[in-house]
Amino acid sequence: MGKVILEFDSVEEQDDIKSAMDGYKWKLAMWDLDNELRKTTKYGQSALSREGEASELEHDLAERYRELLRETLTSYGLILD
């Protein structure tokens, strides 16, 4: 197994340090968002009402936003699965 070392030289790079350290949290957040959209597209669960059924419009929007999320991640060379 290889080793990766991230080096930051100054206090001005604190935002870069935080971004590097939080990468996995960003992935988990996107995973959670994708799963919420999936509940609507696959199971018909409404995101607006946890107990209600999704409308056709809500289903179509969830499907489109799920595609958009994956397209955006792919354009950055990121894979969600």
Backbone as XML, in Angstrom:
<?xml version="1.0"?>
<chain id="A" units="angstrom">
  <residue number="1" name="MET">
    <atom name="N" x="0.856" y="-1.170" z="0.000"/>
    <atom name="CA" x="0.000" y="0.000" z="0.000"/>
    <atom name="C" x="0.898" y="1.227" z="0.000"/>
  </residue>
  <residue number="2" name="GLY">
    <atom name="N" x="0.600" y="2.156" z="-0.880"/>
    <atom name="CA" x="1.381" y="3.381" z="-0.991"/>
    <atom name="C" x="1.047" y="4.376" z="0.097"/>
  </residue>
  <residue number="3" name="LYS">
    <atom name="N" x="1.861" y="5.385" z="0.166"/>
    <atom name="CA" x="1.680" y="6.429" z="1.160"/>
    <atom name="C" x="1.498" y="7.754" z="0.430"/>
  </residue>
  <residue number="4" name="VAL">
    <atom name="N" x="0.558" y="8.562" z="0.883"/>
    <atom name="CA" x="0.326" y="9.880" z="0.320"/>
    <atom name="C" x="0.577" y="10.912" z="1.405"/>
  </residue>
  <residue number="5" name="ILE">
    <atom name="N" x="1.368" y="11.908" z="1.066"/>
    <atom name="CA" x="1.672" y="12.975" z="2.021"/>
    <atom name="C" x="1.212" y="14.298" z="1.423"/>
  </residue>
  <residue number="6" name="LEU">
    <atom name="N" x="0.375" y="15.006" z="2.165"/>
    <atom name="CA" x="-0.060" y="16.337" z="1.760"/>
    <atom name="C" x="0.714" y="17.348" z="2.588"/>
  </residue>
  <residue number="7" name="GLU">
    <atom name="N" x="1.341" y="18.286" z="1.916"/>
    <atom name="CA" x="2.123" y="19.293" z="2.619"/>
    <atom name="C" x="1.542" y="20.675" z="2.375"/>
  </residue>
  <residue number="8" name="PHE">
    <atom name="N" x="1.357" y="21.415" z="3.446"/>
    <atom name="CA" x="0.902" y="22.795" z="3.372"/>
    <atom name="C" x="1.881" y="23.625" z="4.178"/>
  </residue>
  <residue number="9" name="ASP">
    <atom name="N" x="2.334" y="24.725" z="3.580"/>
    <atom name="CA" x="3.430" y="25.476" z="4.172"/>
    <atom name="C" x="3.042" y="26.663" z="5.042"/>
  </residue>
  <residue number="10" name="SER">
    <atom name="N" x="1.815" y="27.122" z="4.935"/>
    <atom name="CA" x="1.513" y="28.352" z="5.673"/>
    <atom name="C" x="0.101" y="28.356" z="6.223"/>
  </residue>
  <residue number="11" name="VAL">
    <atom name="N" x="-0.127" y="29.305" z="7.110"/>
    <atom name="CA" x="-1.445" y="29.468" z="7.714"/>
    <atom name="C" x="-2.457" y="29.902" z="6.657"/>
  </residue>
  <residue number="12" name="GLU">
    <atom name="N" x="-1.995" y="30.608" z="5.617"/>
    <atom name="CA" x="-2.890" y="31.059" z="4.551"/>
    <atom name="C" x="-3.521" y="29.887" z="3.797"/>
  </residue>
  <residue number="13" name="GLU">
    <atom name="N" x="-2.941" y="28.727" z="3.908"/>
    <atom name="CA" x="-3.447" y="27.552" z="3.206"/>
    <atom name="C" x="-4.422" y="26.731" z="4.058"/>
  </residue>
  <residue number="14" name="GLN">
    <atom name="N" x="-4.914" y="27.300" z="5.142"/>
    <atom name="CA" x="-5.817" y="26.564" z="6.036"/>
    <atom name="C" x="-7.076" y="26.074" z="5.319"/>
  </residue>
  <residue number="15" name="ASP">
    <atom name="N" x="-7.622" y="26.889" z="4.413"/>
    <atom name="CA" x="-8.809" y="26.450" z="3.677"/>
    <atom name="C" x="-8.490" y="25.233" z="2.808"/>
  </residue>
  <residue number="16" name="ASP">
    <atom name="N" x="-7.292" y="25.226" z="2.211"/>
    <atom name="CA" x="-6.870" y="24.092" z="1.391"/>
    <atom name="C" x="-6.706" y="22.838" z="2.254"/>
  </residue>
  <residue number="17" name="ILE">
    <atom name="N" x="-6.179" y="23.024" z="3.442"/>
    <atom name="CA" x="-6.006" y="21.897" z="4.369"/>
    <atom name="C" x="-7.370" y="21.316" z="4.726"/>
  </residue>
  <residue number="18" name="LYS">
    <atom name="N" x="-8.308" y="22.193" z="5.079"/>
    <atom name="CA" x="-9.656" y="21.754" z="5.458"/>
    <atom name="C" x="-10.330" y="21.019" z="4.301"/>
  </residue>
  <residue number="19" name="SER">
    <atom name="N" x="-10.185" y="21.548" z="3.077"/>
    <atom name="CA" x="-10.779" y="20.897" z="1.904"/>
    <atom name="C" x="-10.178" y="19.514" z="1.682"/>
  </residue>
  <residue number="20" name="ALA">
    <atom name="N" x="-8.868" y="19.410" z="1.830"/>
    <atom name="CA" x="-8.196" y="18.113" z="1.636"/>
    <atom name="C" x="-8.652" y="17.107" z="2.688"/>
  </residue>
  <residue number="21" name="MET">
    <atom name="N" x="-8.820" y="17.558" z="3.910"/>
    <atom name="CA" x="-9.210" y="16.655" z="4.986"/>
    <atom name="C" x="-10.690" y="16.261" z="4.918"/>
  </residue>
  <residue number="22" name="ASP">
    <atom name="N" x="-11.527" y="17.118" z="4.322"/>
    <atom name="CA" x="-12.965" y="16.869" z="4.291"/>
    <atom name="C" x="-13.444" y="16.178" z="3.019"/>
  </residue>
  <residue number="23" name="GLY">
    <atom name="N" x="-12.547" y="15.735" z="2.165"/>
    <atom name="CA" x="-12.933" y="15.100" z="0.910"/>
    <atom name="C" x="-13.885" y="13.931" z="1.095"/>
  </residue>
  <residue number="24" name="TYR">
    <atom name="N" x="-13.619" y="13.095" z="2.060"/>
    <atom name="CA" x="-14.473" y="11.930" z="2.292"/>
    <atom name="C" x="-15.865" y="12.345" z="2.769"/>
  </residue>
  <residue number="25" name="LYS">
    <atom name="N" x="-15.935" y="13.418" z="3.558"/>
    <atom name="CA" x="-17.235" y="13.913" z="4.015"/>
    <atom name="C" x="-18.064" y="14.412" z="2.832"/>
  </residue>
  <residue number="26" name="TRP">
    <atom name="N" x="-17.405" y="15.073" z="1.874"/>
    <atom name="CA" x="-18.100" y="15.532" z="0.672"/>
    <atom name="C" x="-18.665" y="14.343" z="-0.099"/>
  </residue>
  <residue number="27" name="LYS">
    <atom name="N" x="-17.884" y="13.291" z="-0.206"/>
    <atom name="CA" x="-18.356" y="12.099" z="-0.914"/>
    <atom name="C" x="-19.575" y="11.508" z="-0.210"/>
  </residue>
  <residue number="28" name="LEU">
    <atom name="N" x="-19.520" y="11.418" z="1.107"/>
    <atom name="CA" x="-20.656" y="10.883" z="1.859"/>
    <atom name="C" x="-21.895" y="11.753" z="1.702"/>
  </residue>
  <residue number="29" name="ALA">
    <atom name="N" x="-21.713" y="13.059" z="1.685"/>
    <atom name="CA" x="-22.846" y="13.978" z="1.514"/>
    <atom name="C" x="-23.489" y="13.787" z="0.138"/>
  </residue>
  <residue number="30" name="MET">
    <atom name="N" x="-22.673" y="13.637" z="-0.895"/>
    <atom name="CA" x="-23.201" y="13.416" z="-2.247"/>
    <atom name="C" x="-23.885" y="12.055" z="-2.341"/>
  </residue>
  <residue number="31" name="TRP">
    <atom name="N" x="-23.328" y="11.072" z="-1.660"/>
    <atom name="CA" x="-23.932" y="9.735" z="-1.614"/>
    <atom name="C" x="-25.319" y="9.805" z="-0.971"/>
  </residue>
  <residue number="32" name="ASP">
    <atom name="N" x="-25.416" y="10.530" z="0.149"/>
    <atom name="CA" x="-26.704" y="10.682" z="0.834"/>
    <atom name="C" x="-27.714" y="11.402" z="-0.058"/>
  </residue>
  <residue number="33" name="LEU">
    <atom name="N" x="-27.280" y="12.457" z="-0.733"/>
    <atom name="CA" x="-28.172" y="13.193" z="-1.625"/>
    <atom name="C" x="-28.653" y="12.295" z="-2.759"/>
  </residue>
  <residue number="34" name="ASP">
    <atom name="N" x="-27.750" y="11.538" z="-3.355"/>
    <atom name="CA" x="-28.122" y="10.622" z="-4.430"/>
    <atom name="C" x="-29.125" y="9.588" z="-3.938"/>
  </residue>
  <residue number="35" name="ASN">
    <atom name="N" x="-28.941" y="9.077" z="-2.744"/>
    <atom name="CA" x="-29.870" y="8.085" z="-2.199"/>
    <atom name="C" x="-31.248" y="8.669" z="-1.917"/>
  </residue>
  <residue number="36" name="GLU">
    <atom name="N" x="-31.296" y="9.929" z="-1.487"/>
    <atom name="CA" x="-32.595" y="10.588" z="-1.287"/>
    <atom name="C" x="-33.327" y="10.711" z="-2.620"/>
  </residue>
  <residue number="37" name="LEU">
    <atom name="N" x="-32.597" y="11.095" z="-3.666"/>
    <atom name="CA" x="-33.203" y="11.199" z="-4.998"/>
    <atom name="C" x="-33.625" y="9.822" z="-5.507"/>
  </residue>
  <residue number="38" name="ARG">
    <atom name="N" x="-32.840" y="8.811" z="-5.188"/>
    <atom name="CA" x="-33.144" y="7.440" z="-5.612"/>
    <atom name="C" x="-34.446" y="6.947" z="-4.983"/>
  </residue>
  <residue number="39" name="LYS">
    <atom name="N" x="-34.688" y="7.320" z="-3.735"/>
    <atom name="CA" x="-35.939" y="6.921" z="-3.071"/>
    <atom name="C" x="-37.143" y="7.396" z="-3.875"/>
  </residue>
  <residue number="40" name="THR">
    <atom name="N" x="-37.009" y="8.569" z="-4.477"/>
    <atom name="CA" x="-38.107" y="9.106" z="-5.274"/>
    <atom name="C" x="-38.194" y="8.406" z="-6.617"/>
  </residue>
  <residue number="41" name="THR">
    <atom name="N" x="-37.044" y="8.238" z="-7.294"/>
    <atom name="CA" x="-37.083" y="7.650" z="-8.634"/>
    <atom name="C" x="-37.388" y="6.152" z="-8.615"/>
  </residue>
  <residue number="42" name="LYS">
    <atom name="N" x="-36.878" y="5.433" z="-7.650"/>
    <atom name="CA" x="-37.072" y="3.979" z="-7.634"/>
    <atom name="C" x="-38.314" y="3.538" z="-6.860"/>
  </residue>
  <residue number="43" name="TYR">
    <atom name="N" x="-38.549" y="4.176" z="-5.714"/>
    <atom name="CA" x="-39.630" y="3.716" z="-4.842"/>
    <atom name="C" x="-40.841" y="4.650" z="-4.820"/>
  </residue>
  <residue number="44" name="GLY">
    <atom name="N" x="-40.734" y="5.795" z="-5.488"/>
    <atom name="CA" x="-41.859" y="6.719" z="-5.538"/>
    <atom name="C" x="-42.126" y="7.461" z="-4.244"/>
  </residue>
  <residue number="45" name="GLN">
    <atom name="N" x="-41.142" y="7.508" z="-3.351"/>
    <atom name="CA" x="-41.313" y="8.217" z="-2.084"/>
    <atom name="C" x="-41.106" y="9.719" z="-2.298"/>
  </residue>
  <residue number="46" name="SER">
    <atom name="N" x="-41.992" y="10.495" z="-1.757"/>
    <atom name="CA" x="-41.892" y="11.937" z="-1.879"/>
    <atom name="C" x="-40.819" y="12.482" z="-0.952"/>
  </residue>
  <residue number="47" name="ALA">
    <atom name="N" x="-39.985" y="13.363" z="-1.466"/>
    <atom name="CA" x="-38.971" y="14.019" z="-0.632"/>
    <atom name="C" x="-39.605" y="15.146" z="0.175"/>
  </residue>
  <residue number="48" name="LEU">
    <atom name="N" x="-40.747" y="15.617" z="-0.270"/>
    <atom name="CA" x="-41.433" y="16.713" z="0.418"/>
    <atom name="C" x="-42.242" y="16.211" z="1.605"/>
  </residue>
  <residue number="49" name="SER">
    <atom name="N" x="-42.791" y="15.030" z="1.456"/>
    <atom name="CA" x="-43.578" y="14.422" z="2.521"/>
    <atom name="C" x="-43.062" y="13.009" z="2.718"/>
  </residue>
  <residue number="50" name="ARG">
    <atom name="N" x="-42.421" y="12.743" z="3.824"/>
    <atom name="CA" x="-41.779" y="11.443" z="4.068"/>
    <atom name="C" x="-42.735" y="10.263" z="3.947"/>
  </residue>
  <residue number="51" name="GLU">
    <atom name="N" x="-44.007" y="10.499" z="4.157"/>
    <atom name="CA" x="-44.959" y="9.395" z="4.120"/>
    <atom name="C" x="-45.770" y="9.361" z="2.832"/>
  </residue>
  <residue number="52" name="GLY">
    <atom name="N" x="-45.666" y="10.422" z="2.031"/>
    <atom name="CA" x="-46.480" y="10.508" z="0.829"/>
    <atom name="C" x="-45.815" y="9.928" z="-0.402"/>
  </residue>
  <residue number="53" name="GLU">
    <atom name="N" x="-46.622" y="9.809" z="-1.435"/>
    <atom name="CA" x="-46.135" y="9.299" z="-2.708"/>
    <atom name="C" x="-45.704" y="10.480" z="-3.572"/>
  </residue>
  <residue number="54" name="ALA">
    <atom name="N" x="-44.631" y="10.292" z="-4.323"/>
    <atom name="CA" x="-44.103" y="11.358" z="-5.169"/>
    <atom name="C" x="-45.019" y="11.596" z="-6.359"/>
  </residue>
  <residue number="55" name="SER">
    <atom name="N" x="-45.189" y="12.872" z="-6.703"/>
    <atom name="CA" x="-45.952" y="13.209" z="-7.902"/>
    <atom name="C" x="-45.097" y="12.899" z="-9.131"/>
  </residue>
  <residue number="56" name="GLU">
    <atom name="N" x="-45.714" y="12.913" z="-10.287"/>
    <atom name="CA" x="-44.977" y="12.657" z="-11.530"/>
    <atom name="C" x="-43.902" y="13.734" z="-11.736"/>
  </residue>
  <residue number="57" name="LEU">
    <atom name="N" x="-44.234" y="14.967" z="-11.424"/>
    <atom name="CA" x="-43.274" y="16.061" z="-11.553"/>
    <atom name="C" x="-42.091" y="15.861" z="-10.613"/>
  </residue>
  <residue number="58" name="GLU">
    <atom name="N" x="-42.391" y="15.489" z="-9.371"/>
    <atom name="CA" x="-41.322" y="15.248" z="-8.400"/>
    <atom name="C" x="-40.429" y="14.091" z="-8.853"/>
  </residue>
  <residue number="59" name="HIS">
    <atom name="N" x="-41.016" y="13.059" z="-9.381"/>
    <atom name="CA" x="-40.259" y="11.921" z="-9.892"/>
    <atom name="C" x="-39.341" y="12.369" z="-11.028"/>
  </residue>
  <residue number="60" name="ASP">
    <atom name="N" x="-39.885" y="13.126" z="-11.987"/>
    <atom name="CA" x="-39.096" y="13.589" z="-13.131"/>
    <atom name="C" x="-37.952" y="14.503" z="-12.694"/>
  </residue>
  <residue number="61" name="LEU">
    <atom name="N" x="-38.233" y="15.400" z="-11.747"/>
    <atom name="CA" x="-37.188" y="16.300" z="-11.248"/>
    <atom name="C" x="-36.103" y="15.532" z="-10.499"/>
  </residue>
  <residue number="62" name="ALA">
    <atom name="N" x="-36.503" y="14.570" z="-9.689"/>
    <atom name="CA" x="-35.516" y="13.771" z="-8.948"/>
    <atom name="C" x="-34.628" y="13.002" z="-9.918"/>
  </residue>
  <residue number="63" name="GLU">
    <atom name="N" x="-35.226" y="12.461" z="-10.965"/>
    <atom name="CA" x="-34.461" y="11.720" z="-11.961"/>
    <atom name="C" x="-33.462" y="12.647" z="-12.660"/>
  </residue>
  <residue number="64" name="ARG">
    <atom name="N" x="-33.929" y="13.830" z="-13.040"/>
    <atom name="CA" x="-33.050" y="14.779" z="-13.732"/>
    <atom name="C" x="-31.924" y="15.252" z="-12.818"/>
  </residue>
  <residue number="65" name="TYR">
    <atom name="N" x="-32.226" y="15.566" z="-11.562"/>
    <atom name="CA" x="-31.183" y="16.026" z="-10.642"/>
    <atom name="C" x="-30.202" y="14.911" z="-10.301"/>
  </residue>
  <residue number="66" name="ARG">
    <atom name="N" x="-30.667" y="13.700" z="-10.280"/>
    <atom name="CA" x="-29.762" y="12.574" z="-10.045"/>
    <atom name="C" x="-28.783" y="12.434" z="-11.216"/>
  </residue>
  <residue number="67" name="GLU">
    <atom name="N" x="-29.293" y="12.575" z="-12.429"/>
    <atom name="CA" x="-28.432" y="12.551" z="-13.613"/>
    <atom name="C" x="-27.439" y="13.712" z="-13.583"/>
  </residue>
  <residue number="68" name="LEU">
    <atom name="N" x="-27.930" y="14.896" z="-13.244"/>
    <atom name="CA" x="-27.084" y="16.086" z="-13.189"/>
    <atom name="C" x="-25.975" y="15.937" z="-12.148"/>
  </residue>
  <residue number="69" name="LEU">
    <atom name="N" x="-26.315" y="15.378" z="-11.002"/>
    <atom name="CA" x="-25.324" y="15.143" z="-9.959"/>
    <atom name="C" x="-24.213" y="14.235" z="-10.471"/>
  </residue>
  <residue number="70" name="ARG">
    <atom name="N" x="-24.590" y="13.155" z="-11.115"/>
    <atom name="CA" x="-23.601" y="12.206" z="-11.630"/>
    <atom name="C" x="-22.786" y="12.804" z="-12.777"/>
  </residue>
  <residue number="71" name="GLU">
    <atom name="N" x="-23.417" y="13.581" z="-13.659"/>
    <atom name="CA" x="-22.692" y="14.247" z="-14.745"/>
    <atom name="C" x="-21.663" y="15.223" z="-14.192"/>
  </residue>
  <residue number="72" name="THR">
    <atom name="N" x="-22.057" y="15.969" z="-13.180"/>
    <atom name="CA" x="-21.158" y="16.949" z="-12.575"/>
    <atom name="C" x="-19.967" y="16.255" z="-11.927"/>
  </residue>
  <residue number="73" name="LEU">
    <atom name="N" x="-20.231" y="15.215" z="-11.155"/>
    <atom name="CA" x="-19.143" y="14.477" z="-10.520"/>
    <atom name="C" x="-18.208" y="13.878" z="-11.569"/>
  </residue>
  <residue number="74" name="THR">
    <atom name="N" x="-18.774" y="13.314" z="-12.625"/>
    <atom name="CA" x="-17.963" y="12.723" z="-13.694"/>
    <atom name="C" x="-17.099" y="13.777" z="-14.375"/>
  </residue>
  <residue number="75" name="SER">
    <atom name="N" x="-17.650" y="14.972" z="-14.565"/>
    <atom name="CA" x="-16.860" y="16.038" z="-15.220"/>
    <atom name="C" x="-15.651" y="16.441" z="-14.392"/>
  </residue>
  <residue number="76" name="TYR">
    <atom name="N" x="-15.695" y="16.181" z="-13.087"/>
    <atom name="CA" x="-14.549" y="16.448" z="-12.210"/>
    <atom name="C" x="-13.689" y="15.203" z="-12.013"/>
  </residue>
  <residue number="77" name="GLY">
    <atom name="N" x="-14.010" y="14.131" z="-12.711"/>
    <atom name="CA" x="-13.259" y="12.888" z="-12.585"/>
    <atom name="C" x="-13.548" y="12.144" z="-11.303"/>
  </residue>
  <residue number="78" name="LEU">
    <atom name="N" x="-14.737" y="12.358" z="-10.744"/>
    <atom name="CA" x="-15.111" y="11.709" z="-9.490"/>
    <atom name="C" x="-16.151" y="10.626" z="-9.757"/>
  </residue>
  <residue number="79" name="ILE">
    <atom name="N" x="-16.081" y="9.562" z="-8.977"/>
    <atom name="CA" x="-17.021" y="8.444" z="-9.113"/>
    <atom name="C" x="-17.732" y="8.272" z="-7.779"/>
  </residue>
  <residue number="80" name="LEU">
    <atom name="N" x="-19.053" y="8.255" z="-7.832"/>
    <atom name="CA" x="-19.828" y="8.150" z="-6.596"/>
    <atom name="C" x="-19.886" y="6.721" z="-6.075"/>
  </residue>
  <residue number="81" name="ASP">
    <atom name="N" x="-20.018" y="5.755" z="-6.939"/>
    <atom name="CA" x="-20.170" y="4.355" z="-6.513"/>
    <atom name="C" x="-18.845" y="3.712" z="-6.211"/>
  </residue>
</chain>
